[in-house]
Amino acid sequence: MALSAINQRRLNNFKANRRGYWSMVFFVTLFVISLFAELIANDKPLLVSYKDQLYFPFLVAYPETTFGGDFETEADYRDPFVADLINENGWQVWPLIRYSYSTINYDLTTPAPSPPDAENWLGTDDQGRDVLARVIYGYRISVAFGVILTILSSIIGVTAGAVQGYFGGWTDLIFQRLLEIWGGMPSLYILIILAALIEPSFLILLVLLLLFSWPSLVGVVRAEFLRSRNFDYVRAARALGVRDSVIMFKHLLPNSMVSALTFLPFILTGSIVSLTSLDFLGLGLPPGSPSLGELLAQGKANLQAPWLGITAFLTLSIMLTLAFFMQEGIRDAFDPRKTFQ
């Protein structure tokens, strides 16, 4: 489907900002790679051939008896006994990193946290878990959490701002007073209290952060709707009997989203930072979850193991820097004053 002239200009403007364009390419590429974390870092083989039959341990839990063992429990493929049973009658294909985010390396030559070596490329944390595997899984959770929270916040914020700006009057006045009260609350302290009272999980943290993230777009969308609601084409649509919902979301919303889109990367980075902060304080994801904030906390608690703090810092810095450069590219793409040849 061919792009309209204005969308083609926006795309050209975005590509002309090389820093923003390549930041989006790298950011999306890293996220797509992390979506296949189980194929990259796993303590189970990707494929096992045993007595001319194929098995997929990373997808299906097979008991040890399947490969000639004695126990009905799931096979431990890192156990030399199980490995010998499989290799005597077949072969295995392992992922690039033979550790999952929760796998403990019991064969360390130095006490945990151990420094980087040929087995654990970025070392291990204070529980003997592979740092690189936890970074890959933690990156996926952080970005997925930020993207989902950004989408939900945008839907609620845009809808609230559209209703305020379009109807105005008492609707706008009441909404604004409620937003002022809500915005004046110490959101961080409330989040910490609620996270301490409720057992944390991905979904619960998403709901808690959503409570305080959606107002960020209300003001921008409200201002655009207030400006546009008295335009001639809006008055003509009303005179023809077009429903308010159709006018709001089919005619006014596309024109109002230009300014709102430039704020989305800020919401994304804010969501990632909020999740990392809660994890750093021990109030985020459940214990044992792959978390960049928990890795930062380990770096703070283990100053003798600088690879922990450095890895977490570089991962977060690269992730947030790419997101901010993406914002620059999106801003240039939707800025009508910028035209790149």
N, C-alpha and C positions, 0 to 999 in steps of 0.2 A: 504494500500500500504506500503510495507516494505521500511524502510529507507536504504540508501546506507551506507557503512561502515563509511565514513567520516562524514556524517550527524549524524549517531548514536553516533560517538565519540563526536561530538559537543554538542549533546543533553545531553550526560552523563557528559561532562565538565560543562555545564550550571547547571544541577541539583546538581553537586558536590559543586558548590558555593551556599551554603544554603541561604546566605543573599540575593544574587541576585535572586535566584529562588523564595523565599517566598515574596520578594518585588514585583516581577511581579505578583504573585498570588493575593496579596492584592491590588495592583494597578488596575489590570483588574477587580477584584471583585467589588471594590468600583465604578469603572466606569460603570460596567454593572448594578449595583444597581441604580446608578444615572440616567440611561437611563429610568427607570420606576419611575421617580420622581413624575409624576402625580398620581401614585398609592400609593405613600408614603405620600406626602404633597400636599393637595388640599383643597380648600374651597368649594368643591362640593362633594356630596356623590358618592361612587363608584357604588352603586346599590340602587334603590328605588323601593319598592313594594307598589303600590297604587291601591286599588280596584282590587286586583288580577292581575294587570298588572305590568310588570317589566320595569324599565327605567334605563338608564345609563347616569346620568347627567355629568359625567366627560368626556364623549365622545360627547354627543348631548346636545344642548341648548334647554331646554323646557321652554315655557312661564308659568307664574304663574297660568294662568287659567287651565293648565293641572291638577293641584292639587287642584282645587276649589278656587283659588284666583281670584282677580279682575282685574289684569293688564295683558296686552299682552306682556310685557317685560319679559326677562329671570328671572326665579325665583331666589330669594336670599335665599339659603338653610340655611344660618346662621341666618336668621330672625326668631325669635320665632313664629311669626304668621304662616309662611310657614311650619315650623317644626311641629307645632301643627296640621295643616291641613293634613300633610302626616301621622303623627303618629296616628291620629284618624281613618284612613282607611288603614293603612299598616305599613311599617317599613323602616328603612334606614340603610345602611352599610357605615360607614365613614372610610377614611384612617387613618393611625396611627397619622398623624399630620393634624389638621383641618385648616390648613392655606396654601395658595399658596405663591409664592414669592412676590406677589403684594398685598396680603390681609392685610388690616389695621385692627388692633384690637381696636375697639372703646370702649371696656369694661375694659380698663386697670385701675388698682387701684392706680397706680402712674404715673406721667407724663412720656411720652416717651423721651428718651430711658429707658425702664423699665428693671429691673434686672431679671435674670432667676427665674422662678417659675414653678408650676405644669402645668400651661397652656402653657407658652412659655418656653421651656426647656433651651434655650440659651438666653432668653430675647428678647427684641425687639430693633429695631434701632430707630433713631430719628424721624421716620415717623410712628412708631407703627407697623411695619411689623415684622413678626416672623423671627428671625435670623437663626434658624436651617433650615427652609424652603428655605431661600435665599442661604444658604451654599450648600444645596443639588443641587439646580438648578444651582448655580454658578459653582460648581465643574463640572457638566456635560458640561456646555458651555466652560469652560476653557480647559478641556481635549479634547473635541471634536474639538475645535479651534486648539489646539496644534497638534493633530493627523492629521487633514486635511492639515494644513500648512506644517507639516513634510513630508507628502506624496507628495504634490505638489512641495515642494522645492527639494525633492530627485529626482523626475522625471526630473525636469528642470536641476538641478545641475549635475546629473549623465550623462544626454544626452550631455550637454555642455562639460563636462570633457572628455567624450568618443570621441567626435568629435575632440577636441584639441589634445588629446594624440595619437589618431590613425593616423590622417593625418599629424600632426606636421607641420614643415616648416612655411610658411607664415600664414597658418590658425592658428597655435598655437601662433605665434608671435602677430598677430592682436588681437586675443582673450585675450591674457595676458595683452596687453596694455589697452584694454577696461576694463578688470577686475580691473586693478590697478587704473584706473580713477574712476570706480564705487565704488570700495572699499574705496577710499580716501574721499568719500563724508560723511558729518556728518549725518548719517542715522537717529539718534534719533531726531535731530532738523528738518530734512525734514519731518519725520513722524508727528511731532507735528504741523508743519505748514500746511501740507496737511489735517490732521485731523481737524484742526481748520477751514479750508476753505470749506471742504466738510462735509455734514451731515453724521455722522458716522452710520454704520450699520455693521452687522456681515460680509457680503460679501465685503463691501468696506474695512474694516480693514484687511480682509484676503488678498485682492489684494495688499494693501499698504505694509503689512509686507512681503508678498511674494517677492516684488521688491528687498528687501535687505537680504533675508534669503537664496535664492537659491545658491549664490556663495560659501557657506560654504563647499560643497562637491566637488566642481570643482577641486580643487588642488589635493585631494586624488585620485580621479578617473583618472585624467590626468596623474599623476605619474605612476599609475598602467598600464595604456594603453601605455605610453611611454616605459615602461620596457618590456611589453609583445608583442609589435607589431612586433618585429623582431625575435620572437621565431620560431623554425623550423615548428611547426604545422601551424602557421599563414602564413608563406611563402608557405608551401605546399598547403594550401587552396587557396591562391591567384593564384598559378600556375595552379590549377585545375579550375579556373574561378569562384570561389565562390564570390558572391556579397559582397561588403564591409559592407553593413548593416548586413548581416548574420554573417560575421566574428566578427563584433563589439559586437552584442547583443546576439549571441548564443554561441560564443566561448570565447571571451575576457571578456565580462561583468560578467559572474558568478565568474571568478577568481578575478576580481577587486572589487567585492562587499564585500569581506571579511573585508577589512579595512574600507569601507564606512559604513557598518552596525554599527560599533562601535561608529560612530558619531551621529547616529539617536537620541538616548536619549538626547544628548546635544542640538540638534535642537528642540526636543520636549520641554525640560525645558526652552530653550530660548524663544520659542514661547509663552509659558504660562506666563513667566515673562514679556515679551513685552506687551501682552494684559493687564496684571494686572497693569503695569506701566501707560499705557494710560488711563485705567479706573481710576486709582488713581488721575491722573491729570485732570480728567473730559473730556478727549478727546477720550474716547473709545466707548463702546457700548451706545446705546441711553439711556437717563435718564429713570430710573425705571427698567432697565434690571437687572437680578440677577448677581451681579458682585463681585468677591472677592476684586478687586481693590477699588471699591466704598465702600465696607465694611471697608477696611483699612483706607480710607479717613474719614469715619465716626468715626472710632476709634481715629484718630488724632484730629478731631474737637470736640470730646466729651470725654475728658480725665476723666470726672467724671463717665463714663460708661466703665470701663476697659474690660468688657466681649466682647465688639465689636472688639477692637484691638487684644485681646488674641485669640478670635475665628478665625479671619482672619489669624493671624500669625501662629497658629497651623495648620490650614487647608493647607496653602501654604507650610509650613515646611514639613509636612508629605507627601504631594503630590510630592514635588521636591526631598525629600530624597529618597522616593521609586523609583523615576525615575533614580536617580544617582546610586543607588544600582543595579537597572536593568542593567545599562550600564556596571557595573563591571562584572556581570554575562555574558553578551553578549561578552565582551572583552575576558573573559576566554574561552568562548565557541569557539571562532574563533582563538584563539592563538594556533598555531601548537606546541609551546614549552610546553604547559600545557597538561598533561595527568593525569587524576585522576582515581584511582582504586576504 
